Amino acid sequence: MNSRFVPGAAIEPSSLRQIPTAAIVTASYAPDFERCRLLCETLDRHVSGAAHHYILVEHRDIQLFRQLENGRRSVVDERDLLPRWLHAFDDPLSLFRRRVWLSLKTQPLRGWHVQQLRRIAISARAGEDVLIFCDSDVAFLKPFDCGAFWRDGKARLFRRDGVLADEGHEEHRIWSRNAGAALGIDPSRTSVHDYISTLIAWRRDTVLAMCGEIEKVHARGWVEVVGSARKFSECMIYGRYVDDLLEGAGHFHGSEEFCRVHWTGQALSDDEFRRFVGAMAPEQVAIGMQSFIGTDIGRIRRLIGLE
């Protein structure tokens, strides 16, 4: 085991205590480094109740992200998480601007696929009970206690009920079906719930059990199974495992999103940004500016008062 995981590995089993430990998990990559730096600054300023923060990156980005490490933050090499048979290359089809992960056991995978695999795989390395997933293009604006993800011995499972029954959402329906296939759920048992968001939590023991279930059903490693379909969502897999196979055991549902995200469209002007922040719901403590939209990170820092 990599020594970077000592903070979590030293924690006593959850059966010996009532209050669980929590870790924040962020999967990132070099083009998002400055956004991730901003996340770390705002997380350290506003967030309580997390024992550790893990940043999961590709091997070649390790030295860059090590700048962000401190006593409660570790940068984790994907080589310590994923099988060595999954290899990353510069992709000639994108004129070497993008990366592709190739193997004889999965479909060709892009960075967003592998980030999802890392988020699942950290459960076998971290020692905390609750894993809280936060994207690297998020910034916290208000105080937040990670205890919000735990109630009466149960973890909060984000779920938007019934939305996949509405028009649209076809991609999410595909992800949900592929999640069911990975888990060995009868194809006739479809789900209409959506589990995808940022700033959500999973139980680490449940993730480990989920991976074990996938491997039992398919008699193959879970990375190979999940990566055999290029259209997948780690949130859908976890959500369907909890609801369809565990019947919700160990969890309670919540539909409120703690992070207000600008998913699509153009970069916001200063006034639009202020209006976006002003429209945050009372329970929302963070904002997300999708990195591919191109909102200038310096503008975000200035508008939230860090410059």
N, C-alpha and C positions, 0 to 999 in steps of 0.2 A: 504494500500500500504506500502511495506517495505520502511523504511527510507533511505535505500541505494540508492533509486532512486530519492532522492530530487534534485540532480543537474540537471537532465533532466526534472523533473516534474515542475520546476520553470520557464522553458523557455516559452516565449510568443508564441502564435500560429504563424505558418509560414505565414498565410495570412497577418500578420502585418509587415512583413519584406521581403526584397528581397533576402538576403543571408541566406541559410538554415544552421542549425546546424547539425553536424555530430557526430556520436559515433562509436567507433570501438568495435566489438563484437567478443569474443573468447570463444568457448566451449572447456572445457578441463577436465582432470581427473588426479588422483594422479600419475600414472606412467609417465605422461608428465610434472610433476611439474617443473623440472629443465629446460626443453625446454620452458615452459611458462615463467619462470623467465627470460630466455635469450630474448624471444620475448619482454617482458616488458622493459628490459634495452635498447634494440635497438630501440624500438618504441619511448621511451622517448627521445632518442638521435637524432633520424632522422625524426620523423613524426610531421607534423604541421597540423592545421586545424581541429582537432578533439576535441570536448568539453569534452568527457569522454571515458573511456575504461571499458566495462563490461566483466567480466570473469564469465562464466556460468558453474557451477559444481554441482555434486551430493551432497546431504546433508552431507554425511560422510566426504567429502573432504573440507568442508567449512573452518575449522580452519587451515588446511595446507595452503590453498591459501590466507587466510587473510594476510599472510606475504607480499603479493604483493600489498596490498591496499595503496593508497595515496589519496591526495585531488582530483585527476582526474581519479581514478581507483577504481571500486567497484567489490566485489565478490558477485555473486548472487546465492542463493540457488534454485535448481530446484523445491523445494517445493513451492516457491513463483511464479513459472511459470506454472507448469503442474498440472493436476488434482490429487487430493489425492488418487484416486482409482488406480493409476499406481504405483506399489510397486517394489522396487529394492531388489534383493536377490543375495547372492553368489550362483553360479550355480553348483550343484553337478555333472552335466554332464561334466564339465570341471575340475573336482577335486577341485572345489571352487576357481579356479584361475581367473575366469571371472565373470562378473555380468550379470544378466538377469532381465528385467523389465516385470512383469506379471500383467494381469488384466483380467476381464471377458469381456472386451470391445475391446481388441486389440489382435493381434498375440503376442507371446513372442518376446520381443525386446531386442537387444543388445545395448551396449553403444553408438555405432555410430548412431544407429537409434534415441536414445533419445537425443543425441547432436543435431541432426537435428531438433527435436521437440523444444528443448530449443531455437534454433536460430530463429524459427518462433515466439515462444511465447514471446520473449523479446519485441516485437513490442507493446504489450499491457501494458508494464511497463515503458519502456524508454520514454523520452520526445523529443529526437532529431529527426530531419526530415529525415536524411539519416543514415542508418545502414551499416557499412562497416565490412564485415566478414573476419576474419584473423585467420587461424589455429594456434594452439599453438606450432607447430613445424616450424614456420616461423621466420626468423631473417632479419631485415632490415639492408642493407649495405650502402644505399645512402639516401640523403634527399628526402622526399616525402610529398607533400601537398595534403590533402584529397579533396581539391577543384577540383582535376582531375575527380572526380565522378559527378560533377555538371556543366551543361552548358545550358545557356539560359532557366533557369527554369525547366530543365529536368535532370533526374538522368541517369547515365551510366549503361546500362544493358549489362553485358558480354554475348556474343553470338558467337559461332563458327558456321558459316552458313553451312548447308548442310552436315555436317560430318556424320550424322546418316544414310545417304543414301549409304555410303561406306561399304565395307566388314568389318566385325568385329563390334565392338560397340554394341553387342547384349544386354549386360546388360544395357547400356544406353538407348537403345530402349525400354526395359521393363520399366525402370524408367519413360521414357517419356509417354508411354501408361498408366501407373498407375497414372501419374500426370493428364493426360486427364480425366481418370475415376473419380479421386477425385474432379475435377473441373466441372464435368458434361458435358464435351465436347464429341460430337458425336464420337464414335470409328473410324468412317471412316475418321475423320479429324486428320491424323497423322502429326507429326512434324519431320523434319530432322535436326533440330538445337540442338546444345548442349550448355547448360548454366552453366556447372560445372567447377569451378575453385576456387582458394583461392584468397583473396584480391579482393573481388567484393562488389558491393553496391546494396542495395534495398532502395526504398522509404518506410518509416514506414507507411504512410497512405495507400499505396498500399498493404502492407502486411495485414493490418487490414481489408481492403476491400476483399482481397483474402480469408481470414479466414471466413468472413461473407458469401461470395459466396459459399464456401464449405458447410457451415452449412445450408444455404438456400436450396441448391440442395439436401442434404441428410437428412435434418431434424434431424441431430445429431451434437454433438460437433466435431470441426475439428480435434482434437487429436484422437478421436475415429475413424474417417474416414481415416485419413492418416495412423494411426497405424494398420488398418485392413489388410494392405498389407505390408509384410516385405521387399519387394523390392521397395523402394521409394527414391527419392532425393528431398530435399527441394529446391535446385536450379532449378530443372526441373519444379516443381510445380509453383514457382514464374515466371520463364521464360515463361511458357505456359500461365499462367494467363495474363501476360502483353501482349504477342504477339497474342494469340488466342482470348482472350476475350476483352481486352482493345485496341487491334490493335495498340499496341505500345504507347498509350497515356502516356505522362509524362516521357518518356524515350528516350534516343538515344542509339544506339548500338555501341559496341566496341569489337573487337576481340583480341586486344593486351593483353597479360597477364603480369601484373605488377610484378608477382612473378615467378621465375624460380624454378621448383620443380623437385626433384629427386624422382620419384614416385615408381619405382620398382628396383629390382636387389640387388646387394651387397653393403655393406657400402663402401664408397669411401676412397681410400688412400689419403695421403696428396697431392700428385701430381695430382691425379684425382680430388680432391676437388678444387684445384687451377684452373685447366682447366675448371671445371664446372662453377666456378665464372667468369672466364675470358670470357666465352662464353655467358654471360648475354647480352640480347638485350638492346639497348639504353634506352628503356622505362622501363626496369625491374629494380626494386629498392630493391628487397628482394629475398631471397632464401628459399626454403622449403626442409627439409630433412625428408622424411616420417619416423615417429618414429619407425614403425615396422621393418624397414630395419636394425636398430641397430647402426647407426652412433654415435660414442661416442660424448656426448655433450661437454666434455672437449676439444676434438679435434676441434670441431666447434668453440668454444670460442677462442681457441688459434689461429686458422687460420684466424679468422676475426678480430683479434687484441684486444680482450678483456682480454687476459691473457698474 
